Amino acid sequence: MSDDDFISINIAVVTISDSRGLKNDKSGETLVNRITQFGHKVTVRKIVKDDFDNISDLFLKLLKNKNIDVIISTGGTGLTGRDITPEVMETLFEKTIDGFGEMFRWLSFKKINTSALQSRALAGVANGKYIFCLPGSPSACRDGWDGILKYQLDIRHKPCNFVEIMPRLQEHKFFRNKN
């Protein structure tokens, strides 16, 4: 950590599930609690069913929302037929953050051994915002936040972090239009 002042960012939390509502969404609640206790703001909290168009439409709306810096989702990253979060994100990401999924599975391996192979956790950038997709269990949400995101979403974390490069996430649009 460095001596820089903490910068609070605005985060949307999305639970992707056919069986969850606000009253029984333990994974979403885990994320909300950790995010707010750390000092960031949860500006949007949504639950969406495992449906390609519904997920895509919601994320497109969130990506247009100027009051959101980061989107963190939970659910839909497994291997069953209804788990389609990665397939939806492939249509939205401008850039992938491959190391996020790799690091998440590495952290998971320490806890659940080879079962970590079943996770398709992923991350990317779209419209100047970060999107992080975690598995749908409270334990996975704790691991993702405590082991990766709380550091990378903290301007004080050095040698580098995601917050310090947020202002530059849309440079490619400027350079593409300039040429």
N, C-alpha and C positions, 0 to 999 in steps of 0.2 A: 504494500500500500504506500501511497505517496501523500504528501501534505496538501495536494490539491483539494479544493472544496468539493464536497459531494454535490452531484447534479442529479436531481430527481427527474425521472423520465416517466412518460405516460405509456401504460401497458394495457393492452386488451387481452383478456383471458377467454379462450374459447374451448368448450368441452364438446368433443365430437362423439356422440353416442346415441343409440336408439333407446337406451334404457335409463337415462339419467334426466333428472329435473333439478332445479335449484336445491330442493330439500334433501336429495340423496347424492349430490355431486361432491363426493369427498375429494376427488383429485383436483377439481377446479377450486374448491375451498382451500385445499393445501397450498396451491399456487397463490391465491389471493392473499392468504395470511402471510406467507413468506415475503411476497412482493411488498406489501404494505408495511410489514414490520421492518423491512430493510430501508424504507424511506421513499420508495417509488409510489406512483399513483396507479390504481387500476381504474381506468376511465370507461372501460366497457367490459361487461361480462355477459357472454352468450353461451347458449347450448344449441347445437345443431345436430340433426339426425345424420346418420351415415348415408348420405345421398350426394352424389357427385355435384349435381347442379345446385343444391342447397348450400353445400360447403363452399363451392366456387363463388356463388353470388354473395354470400356473407363475407368472405375474405376480400372480394373485390370492393365491397362497400367499406370495409375496415381500412383497406389500402388507400382509399380516397379521403378518409377522415384525417383532417389536419391535427386533431387532438390526440393522435396515436403515434408513438414512436416505434413500438415493438408489439408484435402479436405472439403470444405463447399459447399453443393449443395442447390439449391432452386427449388422447384417444385416437383410434383408427389407424394405428401404426403397426398392427400385428399382421398375421398371415391369413386370417380367415377371409371369406368372400366379401364381407361387409367392411373390411378394413381397407379404405381407399384414400386415406389422407395423403400418402406419398404421391399417388397418381394425380390427385387434384393439384398438389403443390408443384408438380412438374410443369403444369400448364401456367403457373403463376410466377415462378421464380425467374428473375433475370440472371441471378448468379446463385450458385449453391455454396454452402459452407460445409464442405465435406468433412472437415475435421470435427464438427459438432457431433455427427452420428458416430464417428469413430471413437471419439472420446467418451460419449455416453455409453457405448457398448463396452469400452474398456472399464469404466467405473462399474457398470452392471456385472461384468465378469467377476469382479472381486467379491460380489455378493451372491450371484446366482449361477456362477460358473458358466458352462457352455449354453445354458438357456438364454444367455444374452444374445445369441445368434438370431433369436426370433424377433428381436426389436428392429424396427425400421425407422427409428428416431432420425430426424433430419432437420436441416435448417437452410435458410436461403435469404436472399434480399429481393424485394420487389417494391417498386415505386418509392425508393428511399427509406424503406422500413425493413427491419429484421423480422423474420418469421422463424420461430422455433417450435418444432412438433415433437412432443413427448408422448410416451405410451400412456395408457389410460389408468394407471394405478397410482394411488397416493405415494407409494414407495418410489416409483419411477419419477414422480414430480419432485419429491424431496431430493432424490439423487441429482436430477437435472438442475434444479435450482441451487442446491447447496454445493454441488461439486463443480459446476460450470458457470451457470448464468449469473449468480450473485457476484462473481468476480468480473466476468466480461461485461456486465452491465453497470460497472462501477468505474467512474472516471479516475478514481484513485489507484486502481489496480495497474501495476507496471510490470513488465516493460510496455505492454500495450493492452488495449481493451476496445470493445465495440463502440462505446459511447464517444470516444475521442474522434472516431472517423465517421460518425453519423452525418456531419455536414457535407461529407464528400461522396455519399452513396449514390448521388445522381449525376456525378461528373460525366459519366459515359453518355448521357443524353445531350449534354452541352457539346461535347467533342464530336459526337455523331452528327449533330445538326450543323456544326460549324464547317465541317468538310463537305 
